[in-house]
Each structure stands twice: as C-alpha cells, then as structure tokens.
Amino acid sequence: MNDETTSHHRRSIRLQGYDYAQAGAYFMTICTQQRACLFGKIVNGEMQLNGAGRTR
C-alpha cells in the first residue's frame, strides 16, 4: 500500500475564500492527553489561566 491509500482525509471547516491571515478573533480547541488541565482551570464558569496558559 502507498501513502495515498492509507492516509485519512478530513473535510475542511474553513470558510472558502476567507483570508485567515487578517486580524480578527478566532476560537481554538486544544485537546490534551487524558483531558489534563495543562493551561489553568475553570472557576465560576471562567477560565483562570496558569503560567502555561499565559505564556505566548
């Protein structure tokens, strides 16, 4: 088998024709192994970032 028959392709959810390089607000989901809370915790419905969550 070659790479073409064994690779998996996902459907893109990006808006066609939209320039994602322009300034704007974007929502991102980051999944961690075993759902570990690596970036902070939720307190009273708000995200409280720890040092790793604040680092750029």
C-alpha positions as CSV (number, residue, x, y, z in Angstrom):
1,M,0.0,0.0,0.0
2,N,1.1,3.5,-0.6
3,D,0.5,6.7,1.4
4,E,-2.5,7.7,-0.7
5,T,-4.5,4.6,0.2
6,T,-3.6,4.6,3.9
7,S,-3.9,8.3,4.8
8,H,-7.1,9.8,6.2
9,H,-8.6,13.0,4.9
10,R,-10.8,15.3,6.9
11,R,-13.3,17.7,5.5
12,S,-12.1,21.3,5.9
13,I,-14.4,23.5,8.0
14,R,-12.7,26.7,6.9
15,L,-14.7,29.3,5.1
16,Q,-13.9,29.2,1.4
17,G,-12.4,32.5,0.2
18,Y,-11.9,33.9,3.7
19,D,-8.4,35.4,4.5
20,Y,-7.4,33.8,7.8
21,A,-4.3,36.0,7.9
22,Q,-6.3,39.1,8.6
23,A,-6.8,40.4,12.1
24,G,-9.8,39.0,14.0
25,A,-10.9,36.9,16.9
26,Y,-10.6,33.1,16.4
27,F,-11.8,30.2,18.5
28,M,-9.4,27.3,19.0
29,T,-9.8,24.0,20.7
30,I,-6.8,22.2,22.2
31,C,-7.1,18.6,23.2
32,T,-4.6,17.2,25.8
33,Q,-3.8,13.6,26.6
34,Q,-6.3,12.2,29.1
35,R,-8.0,15.7,29.2
36,A,-5.3,17.0,31.5
37,C,-5.8,20.6,32.7
38,L,-2.4,22.0,31.5
39,F,-3.4,25.6,30.9
40,G,-5.4,26.5,34.0
41,K,-8.8,25.7,35.5
42,I,-12.5,26.8,35.3
43,V,-13.6,28.8,38.4
44,N,-17.2,30.0,38.5
45,G,-17.6,29.5,34.7
46,E,-14.5,31.5,33.8
47,M,-11.1,30.3,32.7
48,Q,-8.3,31.0,35.2
49,L,-5.0,30.7,33.3
50,N,-1.9,29.3,35.0
51,G,1.7,30.1,33.8
52,A,1.5,27.8,30.9
53,G,-1.8,29.3,29.8
54,R,-0.5,32.8,29.9
55,T,2.8,32.1,28.0
56,R,2.9,33.1,24.4
